[in-house]
Amino acid sequence: KCTFCGKAFTKLKQHMLIHTGERPFQCHLCPMAFNQQSNLTVHLRTHTGEKPFKCHICQKGFTQKRGLSEHLCTHTGERPFKCHICQRGFAQKCALRNHLRIHTGERPFQCHLCPRAFNHQGNLTVHLHTHTAKRPFKCHICQKGFTQKQALRDHLHSHSGERPFQCRVCHKGFTQKGTLIDHLRIHTDDKPYKCHLCNLAFTWRTALARHLKSHGGATTTAPH
């Protein structure tokens, strides 16, 4: 039985790490560390690009089984996860969780090397590479280095001219998924870039930066 919370566990030592804050499972590719081996295993897939859970409809791969289960809702059109603030629906629970941070401003993923905090674990992982300067994934054409395998894949499209990320509304194609996500805000009216001085919201980070000049040149922070 755990002396902190009183619950019984078959793997008590592993559970105790949650209370002690100890993270003995260190990633050898970045500074991230975890309290469970299973969490490290899943994290390593962000570096290797391994996605063992495949969608039987579109063959898209996922690092976790839960991600695949939620992805299947995108094929059925089902959006069971509703935002209680703006009523927007999401196919995935994690997408709703991430969306809610736009309303709350919560940034639970804190960098242990600087004051920056993020609303996505993935954004923190990428950010940590700015401290280590590690870019293990190299382009074989121009030798440019990347912190993630997926970023390298996206970059390669700039050499081939391929535009695999297509907008489902207007069918415009993009070389990178991030560019498509930015573009989709034109159709959805999503405004994630919020002014911390007057709460006015903007679709683009550049628009927020221009707006902040009206407050005397305050600096902008990205909605990570």
DAURQUI-V98150 format. One line per field, one symbol per residue. phi: phi as a letter, one per 20 degrees, with the letter a starting at -180 (. if undefined). psi: psi as a letter, one per 30 degrees, with the letter a starting at -180 (. if undefined). burial: + if it has 16 or more other C-alpha atoms within 10 Angstrom, else -. A space follows every 10 residues. Layout:
phi = ???
psi = ???
burial = ???
This chain:
phi = .ffednedcf dfgffgfffe nfcfeefedb ffccecffff gfggffeenf cfedffedmf dcfcffffgf fgffeenfcf ddffedmfdc fcffffgffg fffemfcfee fedbffccec gfffgfggff eemfcfddff edmfdcecff ffgffgffee nfcfedffed mfdcecffff gffgffeemf ceedffdcmf dcfdffffff ffffennfee cfef
psi = kkfefflkkf ieeeeffeef gkifjkkffl fkllfkeeee eeefffefgk ifjkkfefgk llfkeeeeee efffeffkif jkkfeggkkk fkeeeeeeef feefgkifjk kfflfkllfk eeeeeeefff efgkifjkkf eggkllfkee eeeeefffef fkifjkkfef gkllfkeeee eeeffeefgk ifjkkfeggk llekeeeeee efffgggllk kki.
burial = ---------- ----++---- ----+----+ -+++++---+ --+++++--- --+------- +++----+-+ ++-------- +-------++ +++--+--++ ++----+-+- +-----++++ +--++++++- ------+--- ----++++++ -+++++---- ----+----- --+++++--+ --++------ -++++----- +++++--++- ++-------+ --++
